Amino acid sequence: MSDRHTVRDNISPARPRQPHPDGGGGTSWSLASIRALDWRSFEALSGEMFRRMGYWAAETGEGPDGGIDLLLRRGRKIWVAQCKRWRSRQVGSGEIRELLGVVAARQAEGGFFVASGRYTRPAWIFGRQNGLELIDGRRLLELVSHLEIPHYPAEGPRCPRCGARMAVRAVRGGERAGTEFWGCVRFPACRGSRTL
């Protein structure tokens, strides 16, 4: 039995949606709203998507072009992910070749390339031939349609339990519903929180 997982595995059921950052009051993602995110928020959204698929996901913090943007784990196996939020440029085979090099250098189980746009045909072919999972804007939209919009400020506190970055989240139910707090970006693996 293969341990290879794809983006179709372990997608959780729908969760309540929050208004979008564009202020338009929309309740679902669109390609435009995804492409409007800054690179940090795009990486954070991608990380949240992988967490909901059962991976432990950590943002590497290496900057907008640091090689890998997300480190993913399941058990003892690791995967790497590169995230590109480009408004118009297609991802070519050169970027996919670079990802394959990172997968080999890190001795990872595999790699994911998440893009807000499209891939060239040679990129798709190269990715498929080398076992890399390419997620284009349309597939990404399907995978995040059920996720809340994360709010990840550039600077914020560190988690008191694991030291990871924290994100602003809101209580969903009960008498404190709507109250914002700092929650660990590794949730649900880590349940660290701080008051806002």
N, C-alpha and C positions, 0 to 999 in steps of 0.2 A: 504494500500500500504506500503510495507516495505521500510525502509530507508537504508537497507543494500546495500552496493556497493561492487562490486568485481573488480578485476583488468581488467576485460573485459569492464567496464564502462568508458565512456568519454576519450578514447584514441584519442589524437589529430592526424591530418594528418601528413604525412611525412614532415620533415624539412631537409634543406641542411646538409650534413654530413661533418665532419672535419677529417683531418688525425689523425691516432691513436698515442697514446703515445709511441708505440713500435718503431716509426720512420720508419716503413716499408712502409709508404705511402699508407696503406690500407684505404678504405673509408667506411668500415662497421665493426660493432662489430663482434667479434668471442668469443667463450667461453674462449679461451686462452687469448685474450686481456682483458676480464673482470677479469679473475683470476689473471692477472698480475698487476692489480691496487693495490695500498696500501689500507689499511682498510678505511682511511679517504675518499679517492677518490671513493671507492666502496659505502660507505654510501652516499656520495654526488650524485653519479649516481642514486642510489635508490631514493633519495629525489627528484631529477629532474624528474624521472619517475612518482612519485606520484603527483608532481605539474602539470605535463601534463595531468594527469587523473582528475584534478579538485580539488585536496586537497591542503590546505595550509600545507606545510611541513617544519619542523624545525629540524635540527640536534641537538641532546641533548648535544653533547660534553662531554659525560660521559666516553669516552675512549673505547677501543676495547671490553671490556666485562662488560659494566656498566648497563646491564639490558635491557634498550630500547635505540635504536639508533636514531629513528625518532619519533617525535610527529606529528600526522596528524589531521587536522580539516576540517570539512565541516559544515558550520553554527556553531551551538553550540555543535555539537557532536565531540568527539575525538576518535581516533584510535591510537594504538601504533604499531611500527614496529621494529623488530630485524633484523639486516643484518649480514650475515656471509659469508666472502670470504675465503672459505677453498678450497685448491687445490685438496685434495684427500679424506678427511674425509667426510662421510655421516652424515647428521644431524639426530640424533635419537629422540625418543619420549621424552627423558628427557629435551632436549632444548625446545621442543614444550610445555611440561607441565609448564616449567618456564615462557614461554610467556603467557600462560593462567593465571598463577598467577599474572603476571604484569597487564594483562587486568582487572582482578578482583580488584586488589589493586587500580588501577587508575580509576576504574569505567568507563572504556572505552567502546565504542560501539562494538569494536572488535579488532582483532590483525592480523598483517601480519608478516610472516617470509620470508625474502628474502635471498636466498642462491645461491652461484655461482655453487654449485654442486648438489647433489641429497639428497633425504630423504629416510630413511628406510621405509619399509612397515608399521611398527607400528606407525611411526611418521605421515604418511599420514592418517592412520585410525584415530588416536587420534585427529589430526587437523580437519578432516572432522566432526567427532562426536561432536566437541566443537565449530564449527563455525569459526575456524581460517583459514585464507587464506595463503596457502603455495605456494611460487613461487620458483621453482627450476631453475637451470642454463639455461635449454632449454627455459622455459617460459620467463625468464628474458631476454634472448637474443631476443626473439620475441618482447617484450615490449620496449626495448631500441634501437632496430635497427634503429629507425628514429631520435634518439636524438644526439645532439652534444656531444662531449666528454668534460666534465667539467674539468677545471683545478682549483683545490682547494689547494692552498699552505697551509702548516701547520700554518703559521703565516701570517697575512695580516690585512688590515684595517677593521674597523667596519663600517657598513652602517650609513651614516649621518642621514637617515630618521627613521630607526627602531632599529638600534644597532646590527643587525644580522651580521654574517660573510659575507665577500664579496669574489667573485670569479673573476678570469681573464676571460673576455669575449671579443669578437671581433665584431666590427660594420659590419653588413651584406651587406649594400647597400649604394649607393651614393658615393660622392667623398671621404668619409672617410672609405670606405669599407676596412676591414682588420685591421683597427686601434684597438689596444687592450685598454681596460679600466677595472676598477673594477666595477662589477655589483653585486647588492644584491642577495644572494642565495635564497631569498624569491620571486624573480621575477616569475610570473607577479603580485603577490599581492603587492609587493613593487618595485618601480622603482628607488630606490636610486642608485647613481653611483658616482664614483670618477675617476679622471684622473690617469693613470698609471705612 
